[in-house]
Amino acid sequence: MRAIVLESYGGPEVLTMREVPDPVPGPDEVVVRLAATAVNRADLLQVKGFYPGPPMPHEIPGMEFAGTIAVLGERVQDHAIGDQVMAIVGGGAYAEQVAVHERLLMPVPTNVGLPDAAAIPEVFITAYDAMVLQGGLTTGGWALVHAGGSGVGTAAIQLAGAIGARIVVTCSTGKVEACRTLGADVVVDRTTEDFVERTLEATEGVGVDMVLDVVGGDYVVRNLASTRVGGTIVQVGVLGGGEATVPVGTLLMKRIRWVGTTLRSRPIEAKIETSRRCAHDLLPLFDSGVLRPVIDRTYTLDEIADAHRHVATDANIGKVLVTVP
């Protein structure tokens, strides 16, 4: 099969198409023939050598996919050849085929279909896990989500609306209108406005119930100021820097939970548990049209370097899809 292999680290130019052996499924795995994958910020970091994927014979990036089951492992009982499925994986999805544990698979929503379903797994699982499963957001609550125009941000806006919560998002000027159209209650232009001030204004001085932060850095202090007493901050990225000076007294006095989390490094059973919970709770909302993947633009696997360059500009609203011909 063809796959994008990392033979060195650097910029998009190191993404190299190679012929590699077809994957062979383990007893509890299936081989999926991909219709599409998608580009994530973690992929850009991996290409630079900062975020390695799991051990594999060839280092193939790619953390999510949608496609059709082509081969079954000997113990697989819940799936059949020809099933349309999607999933998150630790790596290997920049390829024509990928082997994956059968319990990680989610059915492709009928209202979305292939190839667009590849834009669902990473961002919707990340947002739902952070906001609801770890952040405790419920009906009537308030969330603050940074990078509202990103893939995770566009998923978070829709999820908040679906559960009856309210949401403040931050974004750059060019993404303000898109966030409003998706249903964000308050949109803060991070280039001209103070998100702490706008958040406290929206919540009548109380603060939000939870924060989903992909930025870190100097946002940390302001996140604490924006969170209510007893609230939760879920840290899912550090795009703005991994170091911060933290006012620990504020953390203590406001009894704030600060949770650090990633999906990629979790044990397989933890990934399975999260995937199955999200499938149970979210797939009906895709089938009914309440949720939908937001796709900025589409490339082919042969154009993967251009897809990475586009994501690196931070110009995309929602996901950048990569089809696998």
C-alpha positions in Angstrom: 0.0 0.0 0.0 1.0 3.7 -0.3 1.6 5.7 2.9 3.2 8.9 4.0 6.4 8.0 5.8 8.6 10.2 8.0 12.2 9.4 7.2 13.5 12.6 8.8 12.0 15.5 10.7 11.4 19.1 9.6 8.7 20.9 7.6 6.1 19.6 5.2 8.7 18.8 2.7 9.7 15.7 4.7 6.3 14.1 4.2 7.3 11.3 1.7 5.0 8.9 -0.2 6.3 5.3 0.0 5.2 1.8 -0.8 5.0 -0.2 2.5 3.7 -3.6 3.3 -0.1 -3.9 3.8 -1.1 -4.0 7.5 -1.9 -7.4 9.0 -4.7 -7.4 11.6 -4.2 -8.9 15.0 -6.8 -11.3 16.4 -9.0 -8.4 17.7 -8.2 -6.0 14.9 -9.6 -5.1 11.5 -7.9 -3.6 8.4 -9.7 -0.5 7.1 -9.4 0.7 3.6 -9.3 4.5 4.0 -11.6 7.0 2.3 -10.0 9.9 4.1 -8.0 11.1 7.0 -7.6 14.7 8.4 -4.7 17.0 9.5 -4.4 17.8 13.2 -2.0 20.1 15.0 -0.4 17.1 16.6 0.6 15.9 13.1 2.5 19.1 12.5 4.3 18.6 15.8 5.1 15.0 14.9 6.6 16.0 11.5 8.9 18.4 13.4 10.0 15.6 15.7 8.3 16.9 18.8 5.4 14.5 19.3 6.3 11.0 18.2 3.6 8.4 17.5 3.5 4.8 18.7 6.3 2.4 17.6 5.7 1.0 14.1 7.9 -0.4 11.4 7.5 2.8 9.4 6.6 6.1 11.1 3.3 7.0 9.5 1.5 10.1 10.9 -2.3 10.4 11.0 -4.6 10.2 14.0 -8.1 9.7 12.6 -9.8 8.2 9.6 -13.0 7.0 7.9 -13.2 4.1 5.5 -14.5 0.6 4.8 -13.5 -2.6 6.6 -11.4 -4.8 4.2 -10.0 -7.6 6.5 -11.1 -9.1 9.8 -9.0 -10.5 12.6 -9.8 -14.1 13.6 -11.6 -13.1 16.8 -13.6 -10.1 15.4 -17.3 -10.7 15.8 -19.0 -7.2 15.9 -18.0 -6.0 12.5 -18.2 -7.3 8.9 -16.3 -6.7 5.7 -17.8 -3.7 4.0 -18.8 -1.8 7.1 -18.2 1.9 7.0 -16.4 3.0 10.1 -14.3 5.8 11.6 -11.9 6.0 14.6 -9.1 7.8 16.3 -5.7 6.0 16.3 -2.2 6.8 17.7 -0.8 7.0 14.2 -0.8 5.4 10.8 -3.8 7.0 9.2 -1.8 8.8 6.4 -2.1 5.6 4.4 -4.3 3.6 2.1 -5.0 1.1 4.9 -4.7 0.9 8.7 -5.1 -1.8 11.2 -7.1 -0.9 14.3 -8.7 -2.6 17.3 -12.3 -3.4 16.5 -13.6 -1.8 19.7 -12.2 1.6 18.7 -14.4 1.7 15.7 -17.5 3.9 15.4 -20.1 3.5 12.5 -20.0 6.3 10.0 -23.2 8.5 10.6 -25.6 8.0 7.7 -26.2 11.8 7.6 -22.5 12.4 7.0 -21.1 9.5 5.0 -17.7 9.0 3.5 -15.3 10.7 3.2 -16.5 13.6 5.4 -16.8 11.4 8.5 -13.0 11.5 8.8 -13.4 15.0 10.1 -15.3 13.8 13.1 -13.4 11.5 15.5 -10.4 13.5 16.8 -12.2 16.9 17.4 -15.5 15.7 18.6 -14.1 13.1 20.9 -11.6 15.6 22.3 -14.2 18.3 22.8 -16.8 16.0 24.4 -14.3 14.3 26.6 -12.9 17.6 27.8 -16.1 19.5 28.2 -18.5 16.9 29.4 -16.7 13.8 30.6 -13.9 15.6 32.4 -15.2 19.2 32.6 -18.6 18.3 33.8 -20.5 20.8 31.6 -24.3 20.3 31.7 -27.4 22.0 30.6 -27.5 25.6 31.6 -23.7 25.8 32.3 -21.2 28.1 30.8 -18.0 27.0 29.0 -15.0 29.1 27.8 -13.3 27.6 24.7 -10.2 29.0 23.1 -9.5 28.7 19.4 -13.2 28.7 18.6 -12.5 28.5 14.8 -10.3 25.4 15.1 -11.6 21.8 14.6 -12.0 21.3 18.3 -13.5 24.8 18.7 -16.1 24.3 16.0 -17.0 20.9 17.6 -17.2 22.5 21.0 -19.6 25.2 19.9 -22.0 22.6 18.5 -21.7 20.3 21.5 -22.5 23.2 23.9 -25.7 24.0 21.9 -26.6 20.3 21.8 -26.6 19.8 25.5 -28.2 23.2 26.3 -25.1 24.9 27.7 -23.8 28.3 26.8 -20.4 29.1 25.4 -17.8 31.9 25.1 -15.2 31.3 22.5 -12.0 33.2 21.5 -10.8 33.4 18.0 -8.9 35.7 15.5 -10.8 38.4 13.7 -11.3 36.4 10.5 -13.1 33.6 12.3 -15.5 35.7 14.4 -18.5 35.5 12.1 -18.1 31.7 11.5 -18.2 31.1 15.3 -21.3 33.2 15.6 -23.0 31.3 12.8 -22.2 28.0 14.4 -24.0 29.2 17.5 -21.5 30.6 20.0 -23.2 32.8 22.6 -20.3 35.1 23.0 -17.4 35.5 20.5 -14.3 37.3 21.7 -11.9 38.7 19.1 -8.6 37.8 20.8 -6.7 40.5 18.8 -8.8 43.4 20.1 -10.8 42.2 23.2 -10.1 40.9 26.7 -11.7 37.5 27.1 -11.7 37.8 30.9 -13.7 40.9 30.8 -16.1 39.6 28.2 -16.5 36.3 30.1 -17.3 37.9 33.4 -19.7 40.3 31.7 -21.6 37.3 30.1 -21.7 35.4 33.4 -22.7 38.4 35.5 -19.3 38.3 37.4 -19.6 34.6 38.4 -17.2 33.0 35.8 -17.6 29.9 33.6 -18.2 26.4 34.8 -15.4 25.0 32.7 -12.6 26.1 30.3 -11.3 24.1 27.4 -7.8 25.5 26.7 -5.5 24.5 23.8 -3.2 27.6 24.3 -1.5 27.5 27.8 1.2 30.1 28.2 -0.1 33.5 29.3 -3.7 32.3 29.0 -3.3 30.3 32.2 -3.7 33.2 34.6 -6.6 34.6 32.7 -8.3 31.2 32.6 -8.2 31.2 36.4 -9.7 34.6 36.5 -12.5 33.6 34.1 -13.5 30.4 36.1 -16.1 30.3 38.8 -15.5 29.0 42.3 -15.5 25.2 42.0 -15.0 25.2 38.2 -12.8 23.1 36.0 -10.0 24.0 33.5 -9.2 21.2 31.1 -5.8 21.7 29.4 -5.6 19.9 26.0 -2.8 21.8 24.4 0.0 24.4 24.8 0.1 26.2 21.5 1.0 29.4 23.3 3.8 27.8 25.4 4.3 25.1 28.0 5.5 27.4 30.8 3.4 29.7 32.9 3.6 31.5 36.2 0.5 30.3 38.2 -1.2 32.2 41.0 -1.6 29.1 43.2 -3.5 31.1 45.8 -6.3 31.8 43.2 -6.4 28.1 42.3 -6.8 27.2 46.0 -9.3 30.0 47.0 -11.5 29.3 44.0 -11.2 25.5 44.5 -10.6 25.1 40.8 -9.8 21.7 39.3 -7.0 22.0 36.6 -6.9 18.8 34.5 -4.2 18.0 32.0 -5.2 15.5 29.3 -4.3 14.0 25.9 -6.0 11.2 23.9 -3.0 9.9 22.1 -1.0 8.7 25.2 -3.9 6.9 26.9 -3.9 3.1 27.3 -5.9 1.3 24.7 -8.7 0.4 27.1 -9.1 4.1 28.1 -9.3 5.0 24.4 -11.9 2.3 23.9 -14.0 3.5 26.8 -14.0 7.1 25.6 -14.7 6.2 22.0 -17.6 4.0 22.9 -19.1 6.6 25.2 -18.9 9.2 22.5 -20.4 6.9 20.0 -23.3 6.2 22.2 -23.9 9.8 23.1 -23.0 11.7 19.9 -23.8 9.5 16.9 -27.6 10.0 17.1 -26.9 13.7 17.0 -25.0 13.4 13.7 -27.7 11.2 12.2 -30.4 13.8 13.2 -28.3 16.7 11.8 -27.8 18.4 15.2 -24.0 17.9 14.8 -21.9 18.1 11.7 -18.3 18.1 10.8 -17.0 21.6 9.7 -14.6 21.1 6.8 -12.5 24.0 5.7 -11.1 22.5 2.6 -10.1 19.1 1.1 -6.8 17.8 -0.2 -5.7 14.4 -1.5 -3.1 12.2 0.1 -0.7 13.2 -2.7 -1.2 16.8 -1.6 -0.5 16.2 2.1 2.4 18.7 2.3 0.1 21.5 1.0 -2.5 20.4 3.6 0.1 20.8 6.3 1.2 24.2 5.0 -2.5 25.4 5.1 -3.0 24.2 8.7 0.3 25.9 9.7 -1.1 29.3 8.6 -4.0 29.0 11.1 -6.3 30.1 8.4 -8.6 27.1 8.5 -12.1 27.2 10.0 -12.8 23.7 11.1 -11.0 20.6 9.7 -8.7 20.1 6.8 -9.7 16.8 5.2 -7.4 14.5 3.2 -9.0 12.0 0.9 -7.3 8.7 0.0 -8.0 7.9 -3.6 
